[in-house]
């Protein structure tokens, strides 16, 4: 319902207008009334209406003066003026002000109905234009985020030439000119052990907003979304200042994350500066490797190459709580099993054995104790996934029994094989859940894609997932964004209707979920390379 405010100095006429006009039938609800413009103005400022329905001849402030003030302060408000005086000067001034309708008393039901219907249609059209503009802006933002993510992937994978990188950066509006570069990775995720997931999500979102605001204030830092939990920052600087700028970036990120409580888990890792974009992959690989040590340093938020000294030293502030046997606490291994990647297993096992003490592995008894301790924890983990222990231990069939294994190389090989299999089982279990989420989302889209206003949040809710999580998962699974997929599905249906029906363009736009025909035609031309009329002509 649109809001209407009524102004009329004659109390009886005002009551008649309020009570006899079926406002709701025309799409309006009356939110207030006043006897003159002076009394109306403060009420209008408190709650601006969509329509001002006012008499002209009133004491204190007449309808024309009120309309002029409303037009200046609330340009979106529509105005209908009415008067008993058929005065040309009134009509001329009303036109100058830009009112929508000018009615002469006595007001008839037909006059009022026609005016309200026309104003309602104008308001609906304006609402549709605003909605289309906002949707187009959101689509552009989502496409830009996706493009930046793909660009960063090319940048650190080394698969593109420097010329290609600079050309794509220019298209994205990114300035890469510098004498030195580095990569800083920021891992931030909710702690699944905490019961209040909404509070976790809120704290995490606040921290991410602070990070974005900090980086936007510093043009030497470029922000990229690398994964669901990892944000990457490209640091640019003069060669001699690259280390200092990297430290500035880490300090700023740390400050943004300092106030989050234990419900959010976060880590920072920086690589070493390089002088060329073509060498940036070295910085990224180093930062990724350092970040992988977060599983062995659960209490240390900032990880650097220099700080990765042997964790068993008693004087280091990064010492992990150990059992009497010097084996790291079970939470360390459980953390890796929950979040570690297959390509991190080798480095994790190496650090794990460094912590245990490799010299102890010359003892068969201690070697077996280490392997069995890891095996028990891994078996309990895969049981929680719903997998049979045999699915895990089957990866060890080609190795000798535990009682016949000892020594550094044998233990390292055993643990690597075991943890690689456990992580793979977690990944396949997660993929099954991911597929289920996406399948439900796709079913929902198939059922509702022709409805105007279908949103990412609505589809995500149907899959019992958050909008951000579903968006990232959808893009990873489908190879395109939700908006791109929905648009293409609607365009495919539109092409069917253009080929097989005689519906007009406006009717087809409504049939596939677009209330604005102009927006539909623009989008069709943008995605299909021709207008709907041209497409129909080509198809005969």
N, C-alpha and C positions, 0 to 999 in steps of 0.2 A: 504494500500500500504506500502511495505517495502522501506526503503531509501537506495539508492546506491550512492557511490562517485567514480568518475572516475579519474584515474591518468595515463597520457600518455604524454611523452615529445614531440612527433611529433604532431604539431598542426593540420595538415590535418587528421591524423589518429584519433586523439581525437575527432575531429568534426564528422568524419564518424561514429565512435562508438556511439557518442551521438545522432546523427540524424537518423541513419539507423536501430539501434536495437529498436524494439518495446517494450521498457522496461515495459510499463503498461500492455501489454498482458501477461507478465510473473509475474505480481504482484509487480513491482518496479516503483519507481519514482526517477529520477536523481536530487539530491539536490545540486550538486556542482562538480567542476573539478579542476585539478591543473596539471602543467607541470612536476613536480618532487616531491619527497618525502618531501623535506625541505619546499616547499611552501604548500604542502597538510596538514602537521601535525597540524599547528595552526587552520586550517579550520576544521579538524576532531575533534579537542578538543572542538571547539565551538559548533558543532553539530555532535555527533558520529553517523555514519550510521549503518544500519544493514548489508550492504555488501560493502566491499572495492574491486573495480575492477581495478587492477593496472598492468602496465608493470613492467618488472624487470630492464631492462637496461635503466637507466636514470642518468643524471648528478646530482651532489650535494648530493643527497641521493637516492640510488636505491630502487627498489621495495621490495627486501628482507629485507633491513634495516628498511624500512617503515613498512613492515608487522610485523617484530619482535617488533617494538615499539608499534604498534596498538594492537598486541596480549597481551602485558603487560598492557597497559592502558585500553583497551576496550575488555576484553576477550569474550564478547558476540558477537562481530562483526565477521561476516564470511568474508573470504578472497579468491578471485580468482586471481591467478597470470597468466600472459601470457608473452611469450618471443619468439623472432625470433631465438634465439640460442638453439639448442637441446643439452644442456649441462647437463650431468648427475649430476654434482656438484650442479647446480641450483635446480634440482629436489630433490636431497637429502636434501639440506638446507630447501627447501619448506616443505618437510615432517617433518623435525625437528621442524620447526616453528609451524606446525599444520594447514596449509592452507587447505581450502576445495577442491579446484580444481587447476590443473596446466595445462594450455593450450599452445600449440605451434602455433606460427604464420606460415602461414597466418590464421587468424580466419575465420571460415566459420559460416554461419547462424545456421547450425545444431549443431556445437560445442558450440556456445554461448547459444543457446536455451536449450540444454541439461544441461549445467552448471547452468543456471539461474533457470530452473525447479527444479533441485535437491536441490539447495541452498534454494529456496522458500519453498520446502517441509520440509527441515530441520528447517527453521525458524518457520514455522507453527507448527511443532511438538514441538519445544521448547516453543512456545507461549502457546500451549495447556497444556504442563506440568506445566508451571508457573501458568496458570489459575487454573488448578486442585489443585495445591499445595496451592494457595491462598484461593480457595474455601474450601478446606479441613481445612485450618487453621481457617477460619471464622466459619465453622461449629463446630469445636472443642471449640472455644471461646464461641459461643452461647450455646452449650451444657453445658459448665462449668458454665456459668451464671445461667442457668436454674437449674443445680444441686445444686449450692450454695443457690439459693432461696428456693428450697425444703428442703435442709438441715436446713436452718435457721428456717423454719416453724416448722420442727420437734423439733428443739432446744427449741423454746419458747412455743410450745404447750404442752410440757411435755408428749408426747405420746410414747417416746422411752426410753429405758434403757440407763444408763450412758455408759455401754459397747458398745451398738449400736451406740451411739453418737460418742464415741472416734474412733470406727472402721470406721465410715463413714467420720469423719474428717480426718483420716489418708489417706483414699482413695482420698480425695480432696486436700491433701497436706496442711491441716490447723493444726496449733499448738494451742491446747486449754489449755495446762498446765499453771495453775496460781493458786494463793491462793485467789484471789478475782475477781469478775466479775460485770459488769454493762451493761446497755443498754442505748444508746443515739439515739434518733430518730430525723431525719432531714426532715422536710416537705418543699418542694420547688415546686412551680407551677406557670404557667403563669397567669397573671391577665386578665381574659377574657374581661374586660371592655376596655382594650387597643386595639386600632385599628390595630396597626402594629404587627401582630402575628409572622411574620418572625423575627423581631427584638427581640421579647420576647423569641422566641425559641433559638436564637443565644446567648442571655445573659444567659439564663438558662443552655444551653449546656456548655458555658465557665465556669460557676460556678461549674457545676458538674465535669468538668475536673480538676479544681483546688482542689475540695474536694478529688477526687480519688488520685491525686498526693500527697496531704498532708498525707492521710492515708497510702499510700504506703511507705512513709518515716518513718512511726511509726509502727514497728512490733507488738506493744501492742494493736493496733486497727485493727479489722477485719471488712471489709465492706461487706454489704449484701443489695441487692435490695429487698425491701419489697413490694412495690406497684408502680404504675405509678408516684406517687408524694412523696412517703416516702422512704428514705434510712435509714437503721439501721446500727449502729456501735456497735460491741461487744468489750467492753473495758476489757482488761486483766491486772492484776497488783498483786503485793504483797498485802496482806490484809490491811496493814496499809497505803498503798498508793492508794487504790482504789478511794477514793474521789478526791485526787489530780490528778490522771490520767483522771478521768471523767471530771474534770474542764479543764484540758489541751485539751481534745478532743473537748469540747464545745467551748473553746476559739479559737482553730484552725479552726473549722467549721465556727464560726462566722466571722473570718477574711476572709475566702474564699468567704463568701456571702456579705461582707460589701460593696463591690463596685457595686452590682447590683442596678439598679434604681427601680422606682416604678412599672416597668412592671413585676417584679418577686416578688411573695409573698413567704416569708419563715419564718419558726419557728423552734426552737430547744427545745427538752424536754429530760430530763434525769431521770432515775429511781434511786432507792437506791441500793447501792452495796450489793451483796450476796457472800457467801463464797463457794457455790457449784454450779456446772452446773445444777443440778437437781432443784435448787431454782431459776434459771434464769427467769422463767416465771413470778415471782413476780416483778422483775425489769422491764420486758417488759410491763406487765399489768399496772404498775404504770406510766411508761413513756407514754403509750398510753392514759391513763386517763388524764395526765397533758397536753398532746398535744391537747386533745379535747377542752381545754379551749381557744385555739387560736381564737375561734369564739367570745369569750367575751373579748379578749384582742388584738384587731386588730393592735394596734400600738406597741405591745411588742413582740420582736423577740425571746427572751430567756425565756422559762418558766421552773420554778422549783417548787418543793413542798413548799419550804419556802416562795416563792414569792406570792403564791396564798392566800393572805390575802384578807379580804372583799374589794371589788373593790370600794365601796362607800366612803371609808375613803378619806378625802380631802387631806391628806398629802402623799398619795401613788403616785408614778410616773406612776402607771398603771391605773389611773382613766379613765374610759370610758366617752366620751362626752354624757351627758344625756339631756333629755328634762326636762322642768320645773317640770313635774310630777314624775321625777326620773326614768322613763322608759328608758332603753338603746336606743341609736340611732337606727333607722330602719335598717341601714347597718349591724348591729350586727346580727339581726335575718335573714336578707337576706343572709348573708354570710353562716350561718349555714344551711339554706335551700338549698343552692347551693352545699355545700361540706360536710355537716355533715352525719354521718352514723346513722343507726337505734339504734345501741348499745350505741351511744353517747347522745341520746335524754334525758335520765333521768338525767345525770350529767349536761347537758346544761340547762335544765329547773331549776334544783336546783341552779345553779349559776345565772341564769337570775332572779330568785325570790330573791336571796340574794342581787342582785344589786337593784332591785326595793325596797326591804325592806319588809321582811315578816310581820313586825308589822302593815304595812299599809293594809294587806289583811283582817284584821278583819272588815274593812269597806266594806259593800256591794257595794257601789258606786265605790270605788277604785278597788275592785276585778273585777267588771264587765268592768271597763275601761281597766284594764290590759288584760283581756281575749279578749275583742273586738279588742284592738289594735293589738294583735298577730294574731287574726283571719283575720283581713283585710289584713295584710301583707301576710299571708299564702294563702289567696284566690287569691290575685294578682299574687303570684308566680305560683300557679297551672294553672292559666289562660295562663301565658306565656309558660307553658309546652304544652298547647293545650288541657288541661283537663277541664271538666265542674266543677264548684264549688261544685256541688252536690256530685261529687266523693270524695271530701275532707270532706265536712260537714256530709256526711253519716256516718262517723266514730263516730259522736257525738250523733247519734240517741238514744242510750241507756242512755244518760246522761240527767239530767233535763235541762230546758232552762237556758240561761245565767243569766237572771234576777232572777233566784232562787238559783244561786250559789254564795257563798262567803266563805272566810276562806282559810287558807293555803292549807289544804289537797285537797279541792275541786278544787281550781285554779290549783294546781300542776297536779292533775289527768286530768283536762280538757286540759291543755297545752300539757301534755305528749301524750294524745290520738291524739290531733290535729297535732302535729309536727311529730309523728310517721307515721301518714297517709300521710302527705305531703312528707316526705322523701321517703316513699314507692312508691308514685306516680312518684317522680323524678327518682327513681331507675328503675321502669318499663318503663318509657319514655326513659331513657338512654339505657336500655337493648334493646329496640326496635331499637334505632339508632345503637347500637353495632351490633345487629344481621344483620342489613342492610349492614353495612360495611363489616362484615365477609362473608355474602352471596355473595356480589359482588366480594370479593377477591377469594372466592372458585370457583365462575364461571370463573373468569379470569384464575385461575390455571388450571381448567379443560380444558380450550381452548388452553393453551400454555405450559402445563407442559412438553411436549415432545421437546420443543425448548431449545437448549443449551444456557446457560447464563441467564435463567429466574431468576430474583433477587427479594428479599424482597422489595426493593425500588420500583421496577416496579409494583409489585402487589399492594403495598400500594397506589401508585399514581393512579392506576385504581379505588381504593375505595375512592379517595380524602382524604387520611389520610397520616400523616407523617410516616416514616419507624419505628421509635421507638414506636409510639403510636400503630400502627398496629401490630407490633411484640408482644407487651405486651398483647394487646387485643386478638390476635390470640391464644397465649399460654393459656390465661385464658379461652377462649371459647372452644378451641379444645382439651385442655389437653396435647398439645405437641407443640414444636416449629415449625415455618414455614419450616425450613430445614428438620426436622424429617417427617413432613407431606408430603412435596414434594418428599423426598427420598422414602418413603413408596409407594406413588402413582406410582412413576416410577418403583419401584421394582415389584409392582403388575402387571403392564403392561408388564414388562420384563418376568415375570413368565408365563403370557399368551402366549407371543411369543415363549418362550422356549417349552411350551407344544404343541402349535397348529401350529407352523410353522417350516420350515427347515432353517431359517435364521441363519447365523453364529453369534458368540458372538459379534464380532465387529459391525455387521450390527444391531443387537439388541441394542447395546449400543448407536449407533447413533439414532435409532428409538425412544429411550426413553429420549434423551437429554444429552447424554454423548459422547463427542468427543474422549475421551481417553479410550480405551478399557481396559487397565490395571487398571485405576482408577475405572471403572465400575465393573470389576470383584472383585476388593478388597472390594468395598462398598457392592456388592451383598453378598459376603462371610461374611462380618461383620454383615449385617442386617438379612440374611436368614440362616446363619449357614452352608452354603455349597457353592461351586463354581457353576457358571451357568452350566458347563458341568455335574457336579454331580447331579444338580437338574433335568436336562433333562434326564439323565440316569435313575433316580429314577422314573420319570413319563413315562418312556417307549417311 
